[in-house]
Amino acid sequence: MMLDGGTTELACSVGLSKNVKIDDTLIQHIVDDSIRNISETENVTFENTKIIIEKLTDI
């Protein structure tokens, strides 16, 4: 997972194996949980931030 962005938009790229069977809802939950954990650890907030998730399956 890779995060990039600024104050109003956060892009998240998630790399997955071609053969993995995972739906978009589960990926959304994983990304949300990861961002929440990062926020708590780094003491930052992502309120009112648009989050874009790109699923990469060529790995």
C-alpha positions in Angstrom: 0.0 0.0 0.0 1.3 3.4 -0.9 -0.2 6.8 0.2 0.3 10.1 -1.5 -1.5 13.4 -1.5 -2.1 16.8 0.0 -4.5 18.5 2.3 -7.7 17.9 0.4 -7.0 14.6 -1.5 -5.3 11.4 -0.5 -4.4 8.7 -3.1 -3.9 5.2 -2.0 -2.5 2.5 -4.3 -3.0 -1.1 -3.2 -0.9 -3.8 -4.9 -2.4 -7.3 -5.1 -1.5 -10.6 -6.7 -3.3 -11.4 -9.9 -4.8 -14.5 -8.3 -6.1 -12.9 -5.1 -9.9 -13.0 -4.6 -10.8 -9.9 -2.6 -13.7 -7.5 -3.2 -13.6 -3.8 -3.3 -15.5 -3.4 0.0 -12.8 -5.4 1.9 -10.1 -3.3 0.3 -11.9 -0.1 1.4 -12.1 -1.4 4.9 -8.3 -2.3 4.9 -7.4 1.2 3.6 -9.7 2.9 6.1 -8.2 0.9 9.0 -4.7 1.6 7.8 -5.3 5.4 7.5 -6.9 5.4 10.9 -3.9 3.6 12.4 -1.4 6.0 10.7 -3.4 9.0 11.8 -3.3 7.8 15.5 0.4 6.9 15.3 1.5 10.1 13.6 -1.1 12.3 15.5 -2.6 13.7 12.3 -6.2 14.0 11.0 -7.7 13.3 7.5 -11.0 15.0 8.1 -12.8 16.3 4.9 -10.2 14.6 2.8 -11.2 12.8 -0.5 -9.6 9.4 -0.6 -9.0 7.7 -4.0 -8.1 4.0 -4.0 -6.4 2.5 -7.0 -6.2 -1.3 -7.1 -3.1 -2.7 -8.8 -3.3 -6.4 -9.8 -0.2 -6.8 -12.0 2.0 -7.8 -9.1 
